[in-house]
Amino acid sequence: MPDLRLLLTGRIPARVYCQREHASEASLTSHPIAPPPPAPATPAHQRAGALAALTEGRYRRYVVGLTWYVTGWKVEETAYAWLLWELTHSPLALGALGLVTGLPLVLLQLFGGVLADRMDRLRLLLTTQLVTWLTITSATVLTALGLARIELLLALAGLSAAFRAFEQPARMALIPHLVSPANLGNAIALGSLPWQAGRIVGPALGGVLLASAGGAVGLAFGAASYLLGLLCYLGLKVPRATSAPPTTSLAQQFGEGLVFIARRPLFLTLITLTFFNSLFGVAYLWVLPAFVATALASGAEGYGLLQAASGAGAILGTVTLASVSHRLTRRGWVMLGGAIAFGGLLLLLAQTRSLPHALMLIPLMGFANTFYFTTVSIVLQHRVPEALRGRVLGIYGLCWNLVPLGGLLVGSLASLTTPATALLVCGALVAGSALALLVLAPSLRRLA
């Protein structure tokens, strides 16, 4: 405890604290925290530029495959929701879709991280990608033949989500094997671009396909996108894509990952703050339609503009961070500053009653939050031991899958008060938690 108090007051840097703690923990001696890798001697074009990681063939192939995968996923989500609505005209069916797709991600992703540390990560990625392609192909055939029923669609959507829970940790743990160490930060930043763009392009494209050609064609496009992504991954040649052979049971490895994070203040702090930000920060998107209607007195057009503006700000933040990630020397300030800025902007959004003002704030929120989340990913990828990479990143990725739970909490608060009040509380919680760490954990400010 004395050392922990010294850590919080900044008198012991987090890395030194972790090294001291590691030396005293015989049970974890085989998993020291990886120090920040030294800058290797690489060509200048690999050390600078917003697209530096794309100069490496393996990573470029991975990003193309990821782009197809994300596009297919977002079109699939849109198609399932529309088909269920056509079959039932019941909001309850849409809620059931959210449950069957969200629950497997929450329950299974931690075990997905264990598998990512026990077997070849590329093989795990290919297997899960193949199964998700088979599920959407089955839904396409059933819909085209007029045999689609609500039970079948929900079962296929849930099965796809279950395998996606095992795919996500493998995907994140694979990235360091696709690029040189000098380009890792740039690669992580660029890797979020397909996700940010998919938020805008996928639903819009799915909506056009559903309106013009019907549900079967929308699902068929999603299936084709999955297949193209799978073909890209099949061509990957990845050295060192596996961790050391497991010597303990799956349950023991699962517990080891949790203990590792719990005993490392840096990892525990970053993941806890990310969990808090996801639960109360990103969840604002779930009550945005109600806020647009009640506070901004706008309709679907205003909501669509705000969604597009949020995605555009996130994309700009991603490109900016990709350009400067190799020059960041104060990543702690970037993380905490991004979280504080996001919370503060959310406070301002809650108080605005003008759509043009909201359209100025929303892109800045997307920009700030992207800087926070992506920088946390970079720090974790640089410092996590290879043998524990899948488990640690699986737990980190779980934060994103809890966003719907945050939507439930924020939505409940909005129903008891007003949507504007709910956003006000969320902004205060996000900014307040980051400010508390800024004061109580100076070691984070000095994190390089």
C-alpha positions as CSV (number, residue, x, y, z in Angstrom):
1,M,0.0,0.0,0.0
2,P,2.8,2.5,0.6
3,D,4.0,2.0,-2.9
4,L,0.5,2.4,-4.3
5,R,0.1,5.8,-2.5
6,L,3.5,6.9,-3.9
7,L,2.3,5.8,-7.4
8,L,-0.9,7.9,-7.1
9,T,1.1,11.0,-5.9
10,G,3.4,10.6,-8.9
11,R,6.6,9.9,-6.9
12,I,6.9,6.5,-8.4
13,P,6.3,6.1,-12.2
14,A,3.8,3.4,-13.2
15,R,6.5,1.4,-15.0
16,V,8.8,1.4,-11.9
17,Y,5.9,0.4,-9.7
18,C,4.9,-2.5,-12.0
19,Q,8.6,-3.7,-12.1
20,R,8.8,-3.7,-8.3
21,E,5.5,-5.5,-8.0
22,H,6.5,-8.0,-10.7
23,A,9.6,-8.9,-8.8
24,S,7.6,-9.8,-5.7
25,E,5.0,-11.9,-7.5
26,A,6.4,-15.4,-8.1
27,S,3.2,-16.6,-9.7
28,L,3.5,-14.1,-12.6
29,T,7.2,-14.1,-13.2
30,S,6.8,-15.4,-16.7
31,H,4.7,-12.4,-17.8
32,P,6.6,-9.1,-17.2
33,I,5.1,-6.0,-18.7
34,A,6.6,-5.3,-22.0
35,P,8.5,-2.0,-22.0
36,P,7.9,0.5,-24.8
37,P,9.8,-0.8,-27.7
38,P,12.8,1.2,-28.8
39,A,12.6,3.0,-32.1
40,P,14.1,0.6,-34.6
41,A,16.2,1.6,-37.5
42,T,13.6,1.7,-40.3
43,P,13.3,3.8,-43.4
44,A,12.0,7.3,-43.0
45,H,8.8,6.5,-44.8
46,Q,8.0,3.9,-42.2
47,R,8.4,6.3,-39.3
48,A,6.2,9.2,-40.5
49,G,3.1,9.9,-42.4
50,A,-0.6,9.2,-41.9
51,L,-0.4,6.1,-44.1
52,A,2.9,4.8,-43.0
53,A,1.7,1.3,-42.0
54,L,0.0,0.8,-45.3
55,T,3.5,0.7,-46.9
56,E,3.7,-2.8,-45.4
57,G,2.0,-5.4,-47.6
58,R,0.6,-7.7,-44.8
59,Y,-1.0,-4.8,-43.0
60,R,-2.4,-3.3,-46.2
61,R,-4.0,-6.7,-47.1
62,Y,-5.4,-6.9,-43.6
63,V,-7.0,-3.4,-43.8
64,V,-8.6,-4.2,-47.1
65,G,-10.1,-7.3,-45.6
66,L,-11.2,-5.4,-42.5
67,T,-12.9,-2.8,-44.6
68,W,-15.0,-5.5,-46.4
69,Y,-15.7,-7.2,-43.1
70,V,-17.0,-4.0,-41.4
71,T,-19.1,-3.0,-44.4
72,G,-20.7,-6.5,-44.5
73,W,-21.3,-6.4,-40.7
74,K,-23.1,-3.0,-40.8
75,V,-25.2,-4.0,-43.8
76,E,-26.1,-7.3,-42.0
77,E,-27.2,-5.4,-38.9
78,T,-29.4,-3.1,-41.0
79,A,-30.9,-5.9,-43.0
80,Y,-31.7,-8.1,-39.9
81,A,-33.4,-5.1,-38.2
82,W,-35.5,-4.3,-41.3
83,L,-36.5,-7.9,-41.9
84,L,-37.6,-8.4,-38.3
85,W,-39.6,-5.2,-38.5
86,E,-41.3,-6.4,-41.7
87,L,-42.1,-9.8,-40.2
88,T,-43.5,-8.5,-36.9
89,H,-44.0,-4.7,-36.9
90,S,-43.0,-5.0,-33.2
91,P,-40.4,-2.9,-31.4
92,L,-40.0,-5.9,-29.1
93,A,-38.6,-7.9,-31.9
94,L,-35.9,-5.2,-32.5
95,G,-35.1,-5.4,-28.7
96,A,-34.8,-9.1,-29.0
97,L,-32.3,-8.6,-31.9
98,G,-30.2,-6.3,-29.7
99,L,-30.3,-8.9,-26.9
100,V,-29.3,-11.9,-29.0
101,T,-26.4,-10.0,-30.7
102,G,-25.2,-8.2,-27.6
103,L,-25.3,-10.9,-24.9
104,P,-22.9,-13.3,-26.6
105,L,-20.3,-10.6,-27.1
106,V,-20.5,-9.8,-23.4
107,L,-20.5,-13.4,-22.2
108,L,-18.0,-15.0,-24.6
109,Q,-15.4,-12.3,-25.5
110,L,-13.2,-13.0,-22.4
111,F,-13.0,-16.6,-23.3
112,G,-12.3,-15.5,-26.9
113,G,-9.2,-13.7,-25.5
114,V,-8.1,-17.0,-23.8
115,L,-8.4,-18.8,-27.1
116,A,-6.4,-16.1,-28.9
117,D,-3.5,-16.9,-26.5
118,R,-3.9,-20.7,-26.9
119,M,-4.0,-21.2,-30.7
120,D,-2.9,-19.7,-33.9
121,R,-4.6,-16.3,-34.1
122,L,-4.8,-16.1,-37.8
123,R,-6.4,-19.5,-38.0
124,L,-8.9,-18.4,-35.3
125,L,-9.7,-15.3,-37.3
126,L,-10.2,-17.3,-40.5
127,T,-12.4,-19.9,-38.7
128,T,-14.7,-17.3,-37.1
129,Q,-14.9,-15.3,-40.3
130,L,-15.9,-18.4,-42.2
131,V,-18.7,-19.2,-39.7
132,T,-20.1,-15.6,-39.8
133,W,-20.1,-15.8,-43.6
134,L,-22.1,-19.1,-43.4
135,T,-24.7,-17.6,-41.1
136,I,-25.4,-14.6,-43.3
137,T,-25.4,-16.8,-46.4
138,S,-28.0,-19.1,-44.7
139,A,-30.1,-16.0,-43.9
140,T,-29.8,-14.9,-47.5
141,V,-31.1,-18.2,-48.9
142,L,-34.0,-18.4,-46.4
143,T,-35.1,-14.9,-47.2
144,A,-34.8,-15.4,-51.0
145,L,-36.9,-18.6,-50.7
146,G,-39.5,-16.9,-48.5
147,L,-38.7,-19.2,-45.6
148,A,-37.4,-16.5,-43.2
149,R,-39.0,-16.6,-39.8
150,I,-38.3,-14.5,-36.7
151,E,-36.9,-17.5,-34.7
152,L,-34.6,-18.4,-37.5
153,L,-33.3,-14.9,-38.1
154,L,-32.7,-14.3,-34.4
155,A,-30.9,-17.7,-34.1
156,L,-28.6,-16.9,-37.0
157,A,-27.9,-13.4,-35.8
158,G,-27.1,-14.7,-32.3
159,L,-24.8,-17.4,-33.8
160,S,-22.9,-14.8,-35.8
161,A,-22.5,-12.6,-32.7
162,A,-21.2,-15.6,-30.7
163,F,-18.4,-16.3,-33.1
164,R,-17.6,-12.6,-33.5
165,A,-16.9,-12.6,-29.7
166,F,-14.0,-15.0,-30.5
167,E,-12.9,-13.1,-33.6
168,Q,-12.4,-9.7,-32.0
169,P,-9.5,-10.6,-29.5
170,A,-7.7,-12.6,-32.2
171,R,-8.0,-9.7,-34.6
172,M,-6.6,-7.2,-32.1
173,A,-3.8,-9.5,-31.0
174,L,-2.7,-10.1,-34.6
175,I,-1.9,-6.5,-35.5
176,P,1.6,-6.4,-33.9
177,H,2.5,-9.3,-36.2
178,L,1.5,-7.4,-39.4
179,V,3.7,-4.3,-39.0
180,S,7.2,-3.3,-37.9
181,P,7.4,-1.9,-34.3
182,A,7.9,1.6,-35.6
183,N,4.6,1.5,-37.4
184,L,2.5,-0.1,-34.7
185,G,0.9,3.1,-33.4
186,N,0.1,4.2,-36.9
187,A,-1.4,0.8,-37.7
188,I,-3.6,0.9,-34.7
189,A,-4.9,4.3,-35.6
190,L,-5.5,3.4,-39.2
191,G,-7.2,0.2,-38.1
192,S,-10.0,2.2,-36.6
193,L,-10.8,4.0,-39.9
194,P,-12.9,1.1,-41.3
195,W,-15.0,1.1,-38.1
196,Q,-15.5,4.8,-38.2
197,A,-16.4,4.9,-41.9
198,G,-18.6,1.8,-41.5
199,R,-20.8,3.7,-39.0
200,I,-21.7,6.0,-41.9
201,V,-21.4,3.9,-45.1
202,G,-22.8,0.6,-43.9
203,P,-26.2,1.6,-42.7
204,A,-26.7,4.0,-45.5
205,L,-25.7,1.4,-48.1
206,G,-27.9,-1.2,-46.4
207,G,-30.8,1.1,-46.4
208,V,-30.5,1.8,-50.1
209,L,-30.2,-1.9,-51.0
210,L,-33.2,-2.8,-48.8
211,A,-35.4,0.0,-50.2
212,S,-34.5,-0.7,-53.8
213,A,-34.0,-4.5,-54.0
214,G,-35.3,-6.1,-50.8
215,G,-33.9,-7.9,-47.8
216,A,-32.4,-10.9,-49.7
217,V,-30.3,-8.6,-51.8
218,G,-29.1,-6.6,-48.7
219,L,-28.1,-9.8,-47.0
220,A,-26.4,-11.1,-50.1
221,F,-24.3,-8.0,-50.3
222,G,-23.3,-8.5,-46.7
223,A,-22.4,-12.1,-47.4
224,A,-20.3,-11.1,-50.5
225,S,-18.5,-8.5,-48.3
226,Y,-17.7,-11.1,-45.7
227,L,-16.4,-13.5,-48.4
228,L,-14.1,-10.8,-49.9
229,G,-12.7,-10.1,-46.5
230,L,-12.1,-13.8,-45.9
231,L,-10.2,-14.1,-49.2
232,C,-8.0,-11.2,-48.2
233,Y,-7.1,-12.9,-44.9
234,L,-6.5,-16.2,-46.6
235,G,-3.6,-14.6,-48.4
236,L,-1.9,-13.3,-45.2
237,K,1.5,-14.8,-44.3
238,V,2.0,-14.0,-40.6
239,P,5.1,-15.0,-38.8
240,R,4.9,-15.5,-35.0
241,A,1.1,-15.6,-35.1
242,T,0.9,-17.9,-32.1
243,S,1.9,-17.6,-28.5
244,A,3.7,-20.2,-26.6
245,P,1.9,-23.6,-26.3
246,P,-0.5,-23.6,-23.3
247,T,0.7,-25.4,-20.1
248,T,-2.4,-24.7,-18.0
249,S,-6.1,-25.2,-18.4
250,L,-8.4,-22.7,-20.1
251,A,-9.9,-21.7,-16.8
252,Q,-6.5,-21.1,-15.3
253,Q,-5.4,-19.0,-18.2
254,F,-8.6,-17.0,-18.0
255,G,-8.0,-16.3,-14.3
256,E,-4.3,-15.5,-15.0
257,G,-5.4,-12.7,-17.4
258,L,-7.7,-11.2,-14.8
259,V,-5.1,-11.4,-12.1
260,F,-2.4,-9.8,-14.3
261,I,-4.6,-6.8,-15.0
262,A,-5.8,-6.5,-11.4
263,R,-2.2,-6.4,-10.1
264,R,-0.9,-3.8,-12.7
265,P,-2.2,-0.3,-11.8
266,L,-1.5,1.0,-15.3
267,F,-3.5,-1.7,-17.1
268,L,-6.3,-1.6,-14.5
269,T,-6.6,2.2,-14.6
270,L,-6.7,2.4,-18.4
271,I,-9.2,-0.4,-18.8
272,T,-11.4,0.9,-16.0
273,L,-11.4,4.4,-17.4
274,T,-12.3,3.0,-20.9
275,F,-15.1,1.0,-19.3
276,F,-16.5,4.1,-17.6
277,N,-16.2,6.2,-20.8
278,S,-18.0,3.5,-22.9
279,L,-20.7,3.0,-20.3
280,F,-21.6,6.7,-19.8
281,G,-19.9,8.5,-22.7
282,V,-20.3,6.7,-26.0
283,A,-23.8,5.6,-24.8
284,Y,-25.0,9.1,-25.5
285,L,-25.7,7.9,-29.1
286,W,-28.5,5.7,-27.8
287,V,-30.5,8.7,-26.6
288,L,-29.5,11.1,-29.3
289,P,-32.7,10.6,-31.3
290,A,-34.8,11.6,-28.2
291,F,-32.4,14.6,-27.6
292,V,-32.8,15.7,-31.2
293,A,-36.6,15.6,-31.0
294,T,-37.1,17.2,-27.6
295,A,-34.2,19.6,-27.1
296,L,-33.3,20.5,-30.7
297,A,-36.9,20.3,-32.1
298,S,-35.6,18.5,-35.2
299,G,-36.5,15.2,-36.9
300,A,-34.9,12.4,-38.8
301,E,-32.9,14.8,-41.0
302,G,-31.3,16.4,-38.0
303,Y,-30.5,13.1,-36.4
304,G,-28.9,11.8,-39.6
305,L,-26.8,15.0,-39.9
306,L,-25.6,14.6,-36.3
307,Q,-24.7,10.9,-36.8
308,A,-22.8,11.8,-40.0
309,A,-21.0,14.7,-38.3
310,S,-20.0,12.4,-35.4
311,G,-18.5,9.9,-37.8
312,A,-16.7,12.6,-39.8
313,G,-15.1,13.9,-36.6
314,A,-14.0,10.5,-35.6
315,I,-12.4,9.9,-39.0
316,L,-10.6,13.2,-38.8
317,G,-9.3,12.3,-35.4
318,T,-8.1,8.9,-36.6
319,V,-6.2,10.4,-39.6
320,T,-4.7,13.1,-37.3
321,L,-3.5,10.6,-34.7
322,A,-2.1,8.3,-37.4
323,S,-0.1,11.3,-38.7
324,V,1.4,12.2,-35.3
325,S,1.4,8.9,-33.3
326,H,5.1,8.4,-33.9
327,R,5.9,11.8,-32.4
328,L,3.7,11.6,-29.3
329,T,5.9,11.7,-26.2
330,R,3.1,12.5,-23.7
331,R,0.5,9.9,-24.4
332,G,-0.9,10.2,-20.9
333,W,-1.8,13.8,-21.5
334,V,-3.3,12.9,-24.8
335,M,-5.5,10.2,-23.2
336,L,-6.7,12.2,-20.3
337,G,-7.0,15.4,-22.4
338,G,-9.2,13.5,-24.9
339,A,-11.4,12.1,-22.1
340,I,-11.8,15.5,-20.4
341,A,-12.5,17.2,-23.7
342,F,-15.1,14.6,-24.7
343,G,-16.9,14.9,-21.3
344,G,-16.8,18.7,-21.5
345,L,-18.2,18.9,-25.0
346,L,-20.9,16.5,-24.0
347,L,-21.8,18.9,-21.2
348,L,-22.0,21.7,-23.7
349,L,-24.1,19.6,-26.1
350,A,-26.6,18.8,-23.3
351,Q,-27.2,22.6,-22.9
352,T,-27.6,23.6,-26.5
353,R,-31.0,24.0,-28.1
354,S,-29.8,24.8,-31.6
355,L,-29.1,22.2,-34.3
356,P,-26.4,24.3,-35.9
357,H,-24.6,24.6,-32.6
358,A,-24.9,20.8,-32.0
359,L,-23.5,20.2,-35.5
360,M,-20.4,22.2,-34.4
361,L,-20.0,20.2,-31.2
362,I,-20.6,16.7,-32.3
363,P,-17.6,16.4,-34.7
364,L,-15.3,17.7,-31.9
365,M,-16.7,15.0,-29.6
366,G,-15.9,12.4,-32.2
367,F,-12.4,13.8,-32.6
368,A,-11.6,13.9,-28.9
369,N,-13.0,10.5,-28.1
370,T,-11.1,8.9,-31.0
371,F,-7.9,10.4,-29.7
372,Y,-8.6,8.9,-26.2
373,F,-9.6,5.3,-27.3
374,T,-7.0,4.9,-30.0
375,T,-4.1,6.1,-27.7
376,V,-5.2,3.7,-25.0
377,S,-5.1,0.9,-27.6
378,I,-1.6,2.0,-28.7
379,V,-0.3,2.0,-25.1
380,L,-1.8,-1.4,-24.3
381,Q,-0.4,-3.0,-27.5
382,H,3.1,-1.7,-26.8
383,R,3.2,-2.8,-23.2
384,V,1.2,-6.1,-22.9
385,P,3.2,-9.3,-22.8
386,E,2.9,-11.4,-25.9
387,A,1.7,-14.5,-24.0
388,L,-1.2,-12.4,-22.5
389,R,-2.0,-10.2,-25.5
390,G,-5.3,-11.9,-26.4
391,R,-6.7,-12.0,-22.9
392,V,-5.8,-8.4,-22.1
393,L,-7.1,-7.0,-25.4
394,G,-10.2,-9.2,-25.0
395,I,-11.0,-7.6,-21.7
396,Y,-10.3,-4.2,-23.2
397,G,-12.5,-4.9,-26.2
398,L,-15.3,-6.0,-23.8
399,C,-15.7,-2.3,-22.9
400,W,-17.1,-1.6,-26.3
401,N,-19.6,-4.4,-26.1
402,L,-21.0,-2.9,-22.9
403,V,-22.0,0.2,-24.7
404,P,-25.6,-1.1,-25.2
405,L,-25.8,-1.6,-21.4
406,G,-24.8,2.0,-21.0
407,G,-27.5,2.9,-23.5
408,L,-30.0,1.2,-21.2
409,L,-28.8,3.1,-18.2
410,V,-28.7,6.4,-20.0
411,G,-32.1,5.8,-21.6
412,S,-33.6,5.0,-18.2
413,L,-32.2,8.2,-16.8
414,A,-33.6,10.1,-19.8
415,S,-37.0,8.6,-19.2
416,L,-37.0,9.6,-15.5
417,T,-35.8,13.2,-16.3
418,T,-35.1,14.5,-19.8
419,P,-32.7,13.5,-22.5
420,A,-30.8,16.7,-22.0
421,T,-30.4,16.0,-18.3
422,A,-29.2,12.5,-19.0
423,L,-26.5,13.9,-21.4
424,L,-25.5,16.4,-18.7
425,V,-25.0,13.7,-16.1
426,C,-23.0,11.6,-18.5
427,G,-20.7,14.4,-19.5
428,A,-20.1,15.3,-15.9
429,L,-19.2,11.7,-15.0
430,V,-16.8,11.2,-18.0
431,A,-15.0,14.6,-17.5
432,G,-15.0,14.2,-13.7
433,S,-13.4,10.7,-13.7
434,A,-10.7,11.9,-16.1
435,L,-10.0,15.0,-14.0
436,A,-9.8,12.8,-10.9
437,L,-7.1,10.7,-12.5
438,L,-5.3,13.8,-13.7
439,V,-5.0,14.9,-10.0
440,L,-4.6,11.6,-8.3
441,A,-2.4,9.7,-10.7
442,P,0.4,12.0,-12.0
443,S,2.2,9.0,-13.3
444,L,-0.4,8.8,-16.1
445,R,0.4,12.3,-17.1
446,R,4.0,11.3,-17.6
447,L,3.2,8.2,-19.5
448,A,5.3,8.2,-22.6
